[in-house]
Amino acid sequence: MIKGDQNVLLQLTQLSKNFGGLSAVQELDLTVRPGEVHGLIGPNGAGKTTVFNLISGALSPSQGSVRFKETDITGLKPNRIAKMGLVRTFQSNVLFRDFTVTENILMGYHLDAGFGFFGDLVNTPSVRHKRKQIQEKTDELLRFSGLEPIKDIQAVNLSHGHQRILGVSIALAAQPALLMLDEPVAGMNAEEKHSMVELIGRINQKGVTVLIVEHDMKVIMELCHRIAVLNFGVKIAQGTPDEIQANPDVIEAYLGAEEP
């Protein structure tokens, strides 16, 4: 990437990850532009989650680099990367299950602010002001995500779809510039998928760039501006949804395997 290039937010260069004799990701080159929804698809075992783990710092690459906002973040710890504005969700729901919806989002904001609920016990004017700001942001996020009507329900008692939306909302509390979503509609019914797709669209309209791994091709084709396709850890295509659907290598490796 040329320094000062405003057309690239995230750049992976020759990114590789080996586990023993197995190459999970091979010399991956990938760019994500500011403001887009970028899909990452491929069959099971293609290396998609490994790529997410490499970007977010959960894994260190065997070779290659990850640049975010023109900064080399290769090998940085996940909390440092998240502080820079690159935040991810996971395939499973990572929630404070005994907390209410509101408390879960409050916790997300408190952690991002650098102090937890115990910090509230120090009742200085600055802490009171910060607490008021966090409550206002939480209320706004509850409205934005559509969770306000169920804000007092414990996370453990939510439907699967609402738990997934809450997980995305907690990630939004970190105020990401790039939000990485790992299979956000997995296990959802049609109505829940519709709600999640609408939420992701609103997130993107607010200026948040999105990188999404998802097996539901209808969701991918509806949401994404560009898509990259992995097969056995190798990128075999990258382009617009129309280009991807017409690519013979993609059809053979992945799309053609889908049930009609």
C-alpha positions as CSV (number, residue, x, y, z in Angstrom):
1,M,0.0,0.0,0.0
2,I,1.3,3.5,-0.9
3,K,1.6,5.6,2.3
4,G,-1.3,8.1,2.5
5,D,-3.6,6.0,0.2
6,Q,-7.1,6.7,1.5
7,N,-8.6,4.0,-0.6
8,V,-7.4,1.1,1.6
9,L,-8.4,0.6,5.2
10,L,-7.2,-2.9,5.6
11,Q,-4.5,-4.7,3.6
12,L,-3.3,-8.2,3.9
13,T,0.0,-9.0,2.0
14,Q,1.2,-12.5,1.4
15,L,-0.5,-13.6,4.6
16,S,0.1,-17.2,5.5
17,K,-0.5,-19.5,8.4
18,N,0.8,-23.0,8.8
19,F,-0.2,-25.5,11.5
20,G,2.5,-28.1,11.4
21,G,2.5,-29.5,7.9
22,L,-0.9,-28.0,7.1
23,S,-1.2,-24.7,5.3
24,A,-4.4,-23.1,6.5
25,V,-3.9,-19.8,4.6
26,Q,-1.5,-19.3,1.7
27,E,0.0,-16.0,0.6
28,L,-3.2,-14.1,0.8
29,D,-3.4,-10.7,-0.7
30,L,-6.6,-8.8,0.3
31,T,-7.7,-5.2,0.5
32,V,-10.7,-3.7,2.2
33,R,-11.8,-0.2,1.3
34,P,-13.2,2.4,3.7
35,G,-17.0,2.4,3.8
36,E,-17.6,-0.9,2.0
37,V,-19.1,-4.2,3.1
38,H,-16.6,-6.8,2.0
39,G,-17.5,-10.5,2.1
40,L,-15.1,-13.4,2.7
41,I,-16.6,-16.8,1.6
42,G,-15.6,-20.3,0.8
43,P,-16.3,-23.9,1.7
44,N,-15.9,-25.2,5.3
45,G,-12.2,-25.5,6.1
46,A,-11.3,-22.9,3.5
47,G,-9.4,-20.8,6.1
48,K,-11.9,-17.9,6.6
49,T,-11.9,-18.0,10.4
50,T,-8.1,-18.4,10.4
51,V,-7.9,-15.2,8.4
52,F,-10.1,-13.4,11.0
53,N,-7.9,-14.7,13.8
54,L,-4.8,-13.4,12.0
55,I,-6.3,-10.0,11.4
56,S,-7.6,-9.6,14.9
57,G,-4.4,-10.8,16.6
58,A,-5.7,-14.0,18.0
59,L,-3.1,-15.8,15.8
60,S,0.3,-14.7,14.5
61,P,1.0,-15.3,10.8
62,S,3.7,-17.7,9.6
63,Q,4.6,-15.0,7.0
64,G,3.1,-11.8,5.6
65,S,1.7,-8.7,7.1
66,V,-1.6,-7.0,8.2
67,R,-1.9,-3.2,7.8
68,F,-4.8,-1.2,9.3
69,K,-5.1,2.5,8.8
70,E,-1.7,2.5,7.2
71,T,-0.2,0.9,10.4
72,D,1.5,-2.5,10.5
73,I,-0.5,-4.4,13.1
74,T,1.0,-7.8,12.4
75,G,1.5,-9.7,15.7
76,L,-0.1,-7.0,17.9
77,K,-2.3,-8.3,20.8
78,P,-6.1,-8.3,20.2
79,N,-6.8,-5.6,22.8
80,R,-4.4,-3.2,21.1
81,I,-5.9,-3.9,17.7
82,A,-9.4,-3.3,19.1
83,K,-8.3,0.0,20.6
84,M,-7.3,1.1,17.1
85,G,-10.8,0.5,15.9
86,L,-10.7,-3.0,14.4
87,V,-13.3,-5.1,16.3
88,R,-14.6,-8.6,15.6
89,T,-17.5,-10.8,16.7
90,F,-17.4,-14.6,17.0
91,Q,-19.4,-17.5,15.6
92,S,-20.7,-18.2,19.2
93,N,-22.5,-15.7,21.3
94,V,-20.0,-14.1,23.7
95,L,-22.2,-12.4,26.2
96,F,-22.6,-11.7,30.0
97,R,-25.4,-14.2,30.2
98,D,-26.8,-13.2,33.6
99,F,-26.7,-9.5,32.8
100,T,-29.6,-7.7,31.1
101,V,-29.4,-6.4,27.5
102,T,-28.7,-2.9,28.9
103,E,-26.1,-4.1,31.3
104,N,-24.3,-6.0,28.5
105,I,-24.0,-2.9,26.4
106,L,-23.1,-0.7,29.4
107,M,-20.3,-3.2,30.2
108,G,-19.0,-2.9,26.6
109,Y,-18.9,0.9,26.9
110,H,-17.3,0.7,30.4
111,L,-14.6,-1.6,29.2
112,D,-13.8,0.6,26.2
113,A,-13.7,3.7,28.5
114,G,-11.0,2.0,30.6
115,F,-12.9,1.5,33.9
116,G,-15.4,-1.1,35.0
117,F,-18.5,-0.9,37.2
118,F,-16.2,-0.7,40.3
119,G,-14.8,2.5,38.9
120,D,-18.3,4.0,39.5
121,L,-17.7,3.7,43.2
122,V,-15.2,6.6,42.9
123,N,-17.9,9.2,42.6
124,T,-15.9,12.2,41.3
125,P,-17.5,14.8,38.9
126,S,-15.5,13.4,36.0
127,V,-16.7,9.8,36.7
128,R,-20.3,11.0,37.0
129,H,-20.0,12.9,33.7
130,K,-18.5,9.8,32.0
131,R,-21.2,7.6,33.4
132,K,-23.9,9.9,32.1
133,Q,-22.2,9.9,28.7
134,I,-22.1,6.1,28.6
135,Q,-25.7,5.8,29.7
136,E,-26.8,8.1,26.8
137,K,-24.7,6.2,24.3
138,T,-26.2,2.9,25.6
139,D,-29.7,4.2,25.2
140,E,-28.9,5.4,21.7
141,L,-27.4,2.0,20.7
142,L,-30.4,0.2,22.2
143,R,-32.7,2.2,19.9
144,F,-30.3,1.8,16.9
145,S,-30.1,-2.0,17.2
146,G,-33.8,-2.5,17.9
147,L,-33.2,-3.9,21.3
148,E,-34.8,-1.2,23.3
149,P,-38.1,-3.2,23.8
150,I,-36.2,-6.0,25.5
151,K,-33.6,-4.0,27.3
152,D,-34.4,-5.4,30.7
153,I,-34.3,-9.0,29.8
154,Q,-31.3,-11.2,30.8
155,A,-29.2,-12.2,27.9
156,V,-29.6,-15.9,28.8
157,N,-33.4,-15.6,28.2
158,L,-33.1,-14.0,24.7
159,S,-33.8,-15.7,21.5
160,H,-30.8,-16.8,19.4
161,G,-31.4,-14.0,17.0
162,H,-31.5,-11.3,19.7
163,Q,-28.4,-12.8,21.3
164,R,-26.6,-12.4,18.0
165,I,-27.8,-8.8,17.6
166,L,-26.7,-8.1,21.2
167,G,-23.3,-9.5,20.4
168,V,-23.0,-7.1,17.4
169,S,-24.2,-4.2,19.6
170,I,-21.5,-4.9,22.2
171,A,-18.9,-4.8,19.4
172,L,-20.4,-1.4,18.3
173,A,-19.8,-0.1,21.8
174,A,-16.1,-0.2,21.0
175,Q,-16.8,2.3,18.2
176,P,-15.1,0.4,15.4
177,A,-13.9,1.8,12.1
178,L,-13.8,-1.8,10.8
179,L,-16.3,-4.4,12.2
180,M,-15.5,-8.0,11.4
181,L,-18.6,-10.3,11.6
182,D,-18.0,-14.0,11.8
183,E,-21.2,-15.8,10.5
184,P,-23.6,-13.3,11.9
185,V,-26.8,-15.1,10.7
186,A,-25.7,-18.6,11.6
187,G,-28.6,-20.6,13.1
188,M,-31.2,-17.8,12.5
189,N,-34.7,-18.2,11.0
190,A,-35.8,-16.0,8.1
191,E,-37.2,-13.2,10.2
192,E,-34.1,-13.1,12.4
193,K,-31.8,-13.0,9.3
194,H,-33.9,-10.1,7.9
195,S,-33.4,-8.1,11.2
196,M,-29.6,-8.8,11.2
197,V,-29.2,-7.8,7.5
198,E,-31.1,-4.6,8.1
199,L,-28.8,-3.9,11.2
200,I,-25.6,-4.5,9.2
201,G,-26.9,-2.2,6.5
202,R,-27.6,0.6,9.1
203,I,-24.1,0.1,10.6
204,N,-22.5,0.5,7.2
205,Q,-24.6,3.6,6.4
206,K,-23.2,5.1,9.6
207,G,-19.7,4.9,8.1
208,V,-18.5,1.7,9.6
209,T,-16.6,-0.6,7.2
210,V,-17.7,-4.3,7.5
211,L,-15.7,-7.5,6.7
212,I,-18.1,-10.4,6.9
213,V,-17.7,-14.2,6.8
214,E,-20.9,-15.9,6.1
215,H,-22.2,-19.1,4.4
216,D,-25.6,-17.7,3.5
217,M,-25.1,-16.6,-0.1
218,K,-28.3,-14.6,-0.2
219,V,-27.1,-12.5,2.7
220,I,-23.7,-12.1,1.2
221,M,-25.0,-11.1,-2.2
222,E,-27.5,-8.6,-0.7
223,L,-25.0,-6.9,1.6
224,C,-21.6,-6.9,0.0
225,H,-20.0,-4.5,-2.4
226,R,-17.1,-6.8,-3.0
227,I,-16.4,-10.5,-2.1
228,A,-13.2,-12.6,-1.8
229,V,-13.4,-16.3,-2.2
230,L,-11.1,-18.8,-0.4
231,N,-10.6,-22.4,-1.2
232,F,-8.1,-24.6,0.8
233,G,-6.5,-21.4,2.1
234,V,-6.0,-19.8,-1.3
235,K,-7.8,-16.8,-2.7
236,I,-9.3,-17.9,-6.0
237,A,-11.4,-14.8,-6.8
238,Q,-12.2,-11.3,-5.7
239,G,-14.8,-8.9,-7.2
240,T,-18.3,-7.7,-7.1
241,P,-21.2,-10.0,-6.3
242,D,-22.1,-10.3,-10.0
243,E,-18.5,-11.1,-10.9
244,I,-18.3,-13.7,-8.2
245,Q,-21.5,-15.4,-9.2
246,A,-20.3,-15.7,-12.8
247,N,-16.7,-16.9,-12.0
248,P,-16.3,-20.5,-13.1
249,D,-13.7,-21.3,-10.5
250,V,-16.0,-20.1,-7.7
251,I,-18.9,-22.0,-9.2
252,E,-16.9,-25.2,-9.3
253,A,-15.3,-24.8,-5.8
254,Y,-18.2,-23.4,-3.9
255,L,-21.4,-21.9,-5.4
256,G,-22.0,-24.9,-7.6
257,A,-22.0,-27.1,-4.5
258,E,-25.0,-25.3,-3.0
259,E,-28.4,-27.0,-3.1
260,P,-30.8,-25.5,-5.6
